[in-house]
Amino acid sequence: MAGDATPRAVALVVGANQRSSSLAVRDRLYVEDHAYRPFLEELRRAGIAQALLVSTCDRVEVQAMHADPDTASRKIAAVLARHGGYDANEIADQLYVLTGEAALRHVFSVASSLESTVIGEPHVLGQIKESYRASRSAGLSGGELEAAVQCAFAVAKRVRTETAIGEGPVSVAAAAIDLARGVHGDLDRLSCLMIGTGEMGELLAEALRDAGLGRLFVTDTRATRAEAAARALGCHTLPLEGLADAASRADIVLGCLGSRTPVVTSDMARAALRRRRNRPIVLVDTAVPGDIDPLADRLEGVFLYTLDDLERVARDGRKARESEVEIARHIIDEEVAAFLLARAERAAIPALAKLRGHFENVRAQALADARGDADKATRLLVNRLLHDPIRRLREIARRREDADGELSRIEDELRRLFDLVDQDTERKP
């Protein structure tokens, strides 16, 4: 039976990420969408039959299964180096190589977004799913890789469900969106007025728009700046002279003009509330010095946030996610152990099937030779089942060299396989 065994594929990962390598190296290793298929085909030519490529701003890595992980990892590293225009030795110290259990744990952690720059960000799982689709399309998906990847998807879902690792804003933009939703609910019915064209204001305006904001308007002291920002953001401009009226019609106001005196005064905010029939308004002041009078925050229905406020919310969100990492890693450890156990059990099935078949053949012959004598049949069965093992043990003992050590190991395995107990132990009360 041993002669029929084939080497089992081992999980391996070769790549560079934000911790192992410089940005310059990752930029050169990055694989554009149009180059995915040629890259995968080069892996195939190198003898890698089961692999997927993950290429993002944080990482460029190949996740694979191979019976000879040492040789395969060198070939993958060489393919990566050639793609980046490097000699393999040039970037060897910036690549990580993981095999076996460590590789599986890494694959599950990446899918669960524990290895991302922003822990818990949801995009990486979608990127891996895209990578896997590309791998299948290129014919580089085998049964062993399929099992590992599907398990990684299930682990990521479990981490997302059983922990709060994806909850809470982790950036200033996400904090602004969360705060606006907390006051107004869904963004699709809301309008936002951006006063000025500062970089932070534009970042927040773009994030709000991408999150589903209904309408966006821009105003500035210089009409040309407002028009340029409006073109970039795909929105409309308003004249600064009509600021009071525009503010009363906006659910969210972004201050990013950076004037030395507030352009949104407390009186303007009070008047806006009256015209809005006390519907709340969110004021976000990103300017330094501020564009919005701090006294406006005292008004019922006005929610004023500064950049410091947004950063504090984002910082709290990051801390909350980080506190969930230990729980997530425990889940991953459980799933890695379960995956390896299931794989070992599947690997043992063919050998057990052959063993059962052998026993059945011996039993059938013993019954035939015993001609209906049950006592004789059982003695024949036991003797014949033990015949070959006893002969082999005697051969090992006759070799003398390290025979005691090998016999002891075999004895230990027999105890484990058949749950054997010493007779002296059995007689004890």
C-alpha positions as CSV (number, residue, x, y, z in Angstrom):
1,M,0.0,0.0,0.0
2,A,2.9,2.4,0.7
3,G,4.1,2.1,-2.8
4,D,0.8,3.6,-4.1
5,A,1.1,6.8,-2.0
6,T,1.6,10.0,-3.9
7,P,3.0,13.2,-2.3
8,R,0.4,15.5,-0.9
9,A,0.3,19.1,-1.9
10,V,1.4,21.6,0.8
11,A,0.1,25.1,1.1
12,L,2.7,27.9,0.4
13,V,2.7,31.6,0.0
14,V,5.4,33.8,-1.6
15,G,5.1,37.5,-1.8
16,A,5.8,41.0,-0.6
17,N,3.6,43.2,1.6
18,Q,3.6,46.5,3.4
19,R,5.6,45.0,6.3
20,S,8.2,43.0,4.3
21,S,9.1,45.3,1.5
22,S,9.5,48.9,0.4
23,L,6.8,50.7,-1.6
24,A,9.3,51.0,-4.6
25,V,9.6,47.2,-4.7
26,R,5.9,46.6,-4.5
27,D,5.2,49.2,-7.2
28,R,7.4,47.2,-9.6
29,L,6.0,43.8,-8.5
30,Y,2.4,45.0,-8.8
31,V,0.5,43.1,-11.5
32,E,-2.0,45.1,-13.5
33,D,-5.3,43.6,-14.5
34,H,-4.2,43.1,-18.1
35,A,-1.1,41.2,-17.0
36,Y,-2.8,38.7,-14.7
37,R,-3.3,36.0,-17.3
38,P,0.3,36.2,-18.6
39,F,1.6,36.1,-15.1
40,L,-0.5,33.0,-14.2
41,E,0.6,31.3,-17.4
42,E,4.2,31.9,-16.5
43,L,3.5,30.2,-13.2
44,R,2.1,27.2,-15.1
45,R,5.2,27.0,-17.3
46,A,7.3,27.0,-14.2
47,G,5.5,23.9,-13.0
48,I,3.0,25.6,-10.6
49,A,-0.4,23.9,-11.3
50,Q,-2.5,25.3,-8.4
51,A,-2.0,29.0,-7.6
52,L,-3.8,32.4,-7.4
53,L,-2.3,35.8,-7.5
54,V,-3.2,38.6,-5.1
55,S,-2.1,42.0,-6.3
56,T,-3.2,45.0,-4.3
57,C,-1.7,48.3,-3.0
58,D,-0.7,46.4,0.2
59,R,0.6,43.1,-1.2
60,V,1.7,41.2,-4.2
61,E,1.7,37.5,-3.4
62,V,1.1,34.0,-4.9
63,Q,-0.9,31.6,-2.8
64,A,-0.4,28.0,-4.0
65,M,-0.5,24.3,-3.3
66,H,2.4,22.1,-4.3
67,A,3.9,18.7,-3.4
68,D,7.5,20.2,-3.3
69,P,7.0,23.6,-1.5
70,D,10.7,24.4,-1.4
71,T,11.3,24.1,-5.1
72,A,7.9,25.7,-5.9
73,S,8.6,28.7,-3.7
74,R,11.9,29.3,-5.5
75,K,10.2,29.2,-8.9
76,I,7.4,31.5,-7.7
77,A,10.0,34.0,-6.3
78,A,11.8,33.9,-9.7
79,V,8.6,34.6,-11.6
80,L,7.8,37.6,-9.3
81,A,11.4,38.9,-9.7
82,R,11.3,38.7,-13.5
83,H,7.9,40.5,-13.6
84,G,9.4,43.3,-11.6
85,G,12.6,43.4,-13.6
86,Y,14.7,42.2,-10.8
87,D,17.3,39.4,-10.3
88,A,15.8,37.0,-7.7
89,N,18.7,37.7,-5.3
90,E,18.0,41.5,-5.4
91,I,14.6,41.2,-3.6
92,A,15.1,37.9,-1.7
93,D,15.2,39.8,1.6
94,Q,12.0,41.6,0.8
95,L,9.9,38.5,0.1
96,Y,8.3,36.3,2.6
97,V,8.0,32.5,2.1
98,L,5.5,30.5,4.2
99,T,4.7,26.8,3.9
100,G,2.3,24.4,5.6
101,E,0.3,25.5,8.6
102,A,1.9,29.0,8.6
103,A,0.9,29.5,5.0
104,L,-2.7,28.5,5.7
105,R,-2.9,30.8,8.7
106,H,-1.6,33.6,6.5
107,V,-4.2,32.9,3.7
108,F,-7.0,32.8,6.2
109,S,-5.8,36.0,7.9
110,V,-5.5,37.9,4.6
111,A,-9.0,36.9,3.6
112,S,-10.3,38.0,7.1
113,S,-8.5,41.4,6.7
114,L,-6.2,40.9,9.7
115,E,-3.1,41.6,7.5
116,S,-4.4,44.8,5.9
117,T,-3.0,48.2,6.7
118,V,-6.5,49.1,7.9
119,I,-7.6,46.0,10.0
120,G,-11.1,44.9,9.1
121,E,-11.5,46.8,5.8
122,P,-13.8,44.7,3.6
123,H,-12.3,45.2,0.1
124,V,-9.6,42.6,0.4
125,L,-12.0,39.6,0.4
126,G,-13.6,40.9,-2.8
127,Q,-10.1,41.2,-4.3
128,I,-9.2,37.6,-3.4
129,K,-12.5,36.4,-4.9
130,E,-11.6,38.2,-8.1
131,S,-8.1,36.6,-8.0
132,Y,-9.6,33.2,-7.5
133,R,-11.9,33.7,-10.5
134,A,-8.9,34.7,-12.6
135,S,-7.0,31.6,-11.4
136,R,-9.9,29.3,-12.3
137,S,-10.2,30.9,-15.7
138,A,-6.5,30.3,-16.3
139,G,-6.9,26.6,-15.3
140,L,-4.7,26.9,-12.2
141,S,-7.3,25.8,-9.7
142,G,-7.1,22.2,-8.4
143,G,-9.0,20.4,-5.8
144,E,-6.5,21.1,-3.0
145,L,-6.4,24.9,-3.7
146,E,-10.2,24.9,-4.1
147,A,-10.6,23.5,-0.6
148,A,-8.2,25.9,1.0
149,V,-9.7,29.0,-0.7
150,Q,-13.3,28.0,0.0
151,C,-12.3,27.5,3.7
152,A,-10.6,30.9,3.7
153,F,-13.9,32.5,2.5
154,A,-15.8,30.7,5.2
155,V,-13.3,31.8,7.8
156,A,-13.6,35.4,6.7
157,K,-17.4,35.2,7.0
158,R,-17.1,33.8,10.4
159,V,-14.7,36.5,11.6
160,R,-17.0,39.2,10.2
161,T,-20.0,37.6,11.9
162,E,-18.6,36.7,15.3
163,T,-16.4,39.8,15.9
164,A,-16.8,43.5,15.5
165,I,-13.6,43.8,13.5
166,G,-15.4,45.5,10.5
167,E,-17.4,47.9,12.6
168,G,-16.6,51.5,13.4
169,P,-15.0,54.2,11.2
170,V,-11.2,54.0,10.9
171,S,-10.6,57.2,8.8
172,V,-11.7,60.8,9.0
173,A,-13.9,60.4,5.9
174,A,-15.6,57.3,7.3
175,A,-16.1,59.1,10.6
176,A,-17.8,62.0,8.8
177,I,-20.1,59.6,6.9
178,D,-21.0,57.7,10.1
179,L,-21.8,61.0,12.0
180,A,-23.9,62.3,9.1
181,R,-25.9,59.0,9.0
182,G,-26.3,59.1,12.8
183,V,-28.0,62.5,12.5
184,H,-29.9,62.1,9.2
185,G,-30.1,58.4,8.3
186,D,-29.6,57.4,4.7
187,L,-27.6,59.9,2.6
188,D,-29.5,59.5,-0.7
189,R,-32.1,62.1,0.2
190,L,-29.5,64.6,1.6
191,S,-27.8,67.6,0.1
192,C,-24.3,68.9,1.0
193,L,-22.7,72.3,0.6
194,M,-19.0,72.5,0.4
195,I,-17.7,76.0,1.2
196,G,-14.2,76.4,-0.3
197,T,-12.1,73.9,-2.2
198,G,-9.6,72.7,0.4
199,E,-8.1,69.2,0.0
200,M,-9.7,67.7,3.1
201,G,-13.1,69.1,2.2
202,E,-12.9,67.6,-1.3
203,L,-11.9,64.3,0.2
204,L,-14.9,64.3,2.5
205,A,-17.2,65.5,-0.3
206,E,-16.0,62.7,-2.5
207,A,-16.4,60.1,0.3
208,L,-20.0,61.3,1.0
209,R,-20.9,61.2,-2.7
210,D,-19.5,57.6,-3.0
211,A,-21.5,56.7,0.1
212,G,-24.7,57.7,-1.7
213,L,-25.1,61.4,-1.1
214,G,-28.1,62.8,-3.0
215,R,-26.8,66.3,-4.0
216,L,-23.6,68.2,-3.7
217,F,-22.9,71.9,-4.3
218,V,-19.7,73.9,-4.2
219,T,-19.1,77.6,-3.5
220,D,-15.9,79.6,-3.1
221,T,-14.7,83.2,-3.0
222,R,-13.3,82.6,-6.5
223,A,-15.8,81.2,-9.0
224,T,-13.1,79.6,-11.1
225,R,-12.0,77.4,-8.1
226,A,-15.6,76.4,-7.4
227,E,-16.1,75.4,-11.1
228,A,-12.9,73.4,-11.1
229,A,-13.9,71.5,-8.0
230,A,-17.5,71.0,-9.4
231,R,-16.0,69.4,-12.5
232,A,-13.8,67.1,-10.5
233,L,-16.7,66.1,-8.2
234,G,-19.4,66.0,-10.8
235,C,-21.6,68.5,-9.0
236,H,-23.0,72.1,-9.2
237,T,-21.7,75.5,-8.1
238,L,-23.5,78.2,-6.1
239,P,-22.5,81.9,-5.7
240,L,-21.0,82.7,-2.3
241,E,-23.3,85.7,-2.1
242,G,-26.2,83.3,-1.5
243,L,-24.5,81.4,1.3
244,A,-27.2,82.0,3.9
245,D,-29.9,80.7,1.7
246,A,-27.7,77.7,0.5
247,A,-26.8,76.8,4.1
248,S,-30.5,76.7,5.0
249,R,-31.2,74.2,2.3
250,A,-28.1,71.9,3.0
251,D,-28.3,69.0,5.4
252,I,-24.5,68.9,5.6
253,V,-22.1,71.9,5.4
254,L,-18.4,71.4,4.9
255,G,-16.2,74.3,5.8
256,C,-12.9,74.2,4.0
257,L,-12.3,77.8,2.9
258,G,-9.7,78.7,5.5
259,S,-10.8,82.3,6.0
260,R,-9.6,84.2,9.1
261,T,-13.1,84.9,10.3
262,P,-16.1,82.4,10.3
263,V,-18.1,82.4,7.1
264,V,-20.9,80.4,8.8
265,T,-21.8,82.4,11.9
266,S,-24.0,81.4,14.9
267,D,-26.7,83.8,13.7
268,M,-26.6,82.3,10.2
269,A,-26.9,78.8,11.7
270,R,-29.9,79.9,13.8
271,A,-31.6,81.4,10.8
272,A,-31.0,78.2,8.8
273,L,-32.6,76.1,11.5
274,R,-35.7,78.3,11.4
275,R,-36.0,78.0,7.7
276,R,-35.5,74.3,7.9
277,R,-38.3,74.1,10.6
278,N,-35.7,72.8,13.0
279,R,-34.6,69.9,10.9
280,P,-31.1,69.2,12.1
281,I,-28.0,70.2,10.2
282,V,-24.5,68.7,10.3
283,L,-21.6,71.2,10.2
284,V,-18.1,69.8,9.5
285,D,-15.3,72.4,9.8
286,T,-12.1,71.1,8.1
287,A,-10.5,74.6,7.8
288,V,-7.6,76.0,9.9
289,P,-8.5,78.6,11.1
290,G,-12.1,77.5,11.3
291,D,-14.8,78.6,8.9
292,I,-17.7,77.9,11.3
293,D,-18.4,79.8,14.5
294,P,-18.0,77.4,17.5
295,L,-21.0,79.0,19.2
296,A,-23.2,77.4,16.6
297,D,-22.7,74.1,18.3
298,R,-24.8,75.4,21.2
299,L,-27.9,75.6,19.1
300,E,-30.5,72.8,19.4
301,G,-30.4,70.9,16.1
302,V,-26.8,71.9,15.1
303,F,-24.2,69.2,15.1
304,L,-20.7,70.7,14.7
305,Y,-17.6,68.6,14.2
306,T,-14.0,69.7,13.7
307,L,-11.1,67.7,12.2
308,D,-10.1,66.8,15.8
309,D,-13.5,65.4,16.4
310,L,-13.4,63.3,13.3
311,E,-9.9,62.0,14.0
312,R,-10.9,61.1,17.6
313,V,-13.9,59.1,16.3
314,A,-11.6,57.4,13.7
315,R,-9.0,56.6,16.4
316,D,-11.6,55.1,18.6
317,G,-12.8,53.0,15.7
318,R,-9.3,51.7,15.0
319,K,-8.8,50.8,18.7
320,A,-12.1,49.0,18.8
321,R,-11.2,46.9,15.7
322,E,-7.7,46.1,17.1
323,S,-9.3,44.8,20.3
324,E,-11.2,42.2,18.2
325,V,-8.0,40.9,16.6
326,E,-7.3,38.4,19.3
327,I,-10.8,36.9,19.0
328,A,-10.4,36.7,15.2
329,R,-7.0,35.0,15.5
330,H,-8.4,32.4,17.8
331,I,-11.1,31.7,15.2
332,I,-8.4,31.4,12.5
333,D,-6.4,29.0,14.7
334,E,-9.5,26.8,15.2
335,E,-10.2,26.8,11.5
336,V,-6.6,26.0,10.5
337,A,-6.6,23.0,12.9
338,A,-10.0,21.8,11.6
339,F,-8.9,22.1,8.0
340,L,-5.7,20.2,8.6
341,L,-7.5,17.5,10.5
342,A,-10.2,17.0,7.8
343,R,-7.4,16.9,5.2
344,A,-5.5,14.2,7.1
345,E,-8.7,12.2,7.6
346,R,-9.4,12.4,3.8
347,A,-5.8,11.3,3.1
348,A,-6.2,8.2,5.3
349,I,-9.4,7.0,3.6
350,P,-7.7,5.2,0.6
351,A,-5.3,3.3,2.9
352,L,-8.2,2.3,5.3
353,A,-10.3,1.2,2.3
354,K,-7.4,-1.1,1.1
355,L,-6.9,-2.4,4.7
356,R,-10.6,-3.2,5.0
357,G,-10.6,-4.9,1.6
358,H,-7.6,-7.0,2.6
359,F,-9.3,-8.1,5.9
360,E,-12.4,-9.0,4.0
361,N,-10.5,-11.2,1.6
362,V,-8.7,-13.0,4.4
363,R,-12.0,-13.4,6.2
364,A,-13.7,-14.9,3.2
365,Q,-10.9,-17.4,2.6
366,A,-10.8,-18.4,6.3
367,L,-14.6,-19.1,6.2
368,A,-14.2,-21.2,3.1
369,D,-11.3,-23.2,4.5
370,A,-13.1,-23.7,7.9
371,R,-16.1,-25.4,6.1
372,G,-18.6,-24.1,8.7
373,D,-16.5,-24.6,11.8
374,A,-16.7,-21.1,13.5
375,D,-13.9,-21.8,16.0
376,K,-11.6,-22.9,13.3
377,A,-12.6,-19.9,11.1
378,T,-11.8,-17.4,13.8
379,R,-8.4,-19.0,14.6
380,L,-7.5,-19.0,10.9
381,L,-8.6,-15.4,10.5
382,V,-6.4,-14.2,13.4
383,N,-3.4,-16.2,12.3
384,R,-3.6,-15.1,8.7
385,L,-4.1,-11.4,9.6
386,L,-1.1,-11.5,11.9
387,H,1.1,-13.6,9.6
388,D,2.6,-10.8,7.5
389,P,3.0,-8.3,10.4
390,I,4.8,-10.9,12.5
391,R,7.1,-11.9,9.6
392,R,8.0,-8.2,9.0
393,L,8.7,-7.6,12.7
394,R,11.1,-10.6,12.7
395,E,12.9,-9.3,9.6
396,I,13.4,-5.9,11.4
397,A,14.7,-7.7,14.5
398,R,17.2,-9.7,12.4
399,R,18.6,-6.5,10.9
400,R,19.9,-5.6,14.3
401,E,20.9,-2.0,13.3
402,D,18.6,0.3,15.2
403,A,16.1,-2.6,15.5
404,D,15.2,-1.8,19.0
405,G,14.4,1.8,18.1
406,E,12.3,0.8,15.1
407,L,10.5,-1.9,17.0
408,S,9.7,0.5,19.8
409,R,8.2,3.0,17.3
410,I,6.1,0.3,15.7
411,E,4.9,-0.9,19.1
412,D,3.9,2.6,20.0
413,E,2.0,3.0,16.7
414,L,0.2,-0.4,17.3
415,R,-0.9,0.8,20.7
416,R,-2.3,4.0,19.2
417,L,-4.0,2.3,16.3
418,F,-5.6,-0.6,18.2
419,D,-5.9,1.0,21.7
420,L,-3.8,-1.8,23.2
421,V,-3.5,-2.1,26.9
422,D,-0.8,-4.2,28.8
423,Q,-2.2,-7.3,30.3
424,D,-0.8,-6.4,33.7
425,T,-2.6,-3.1,33.5
426,E,-5.9,-4.9,32.6
427,R,-5.6,-7.1,35.7
428,K,-5.3,-4.1,38.1
429,P,-8.5,-3.4,40.0
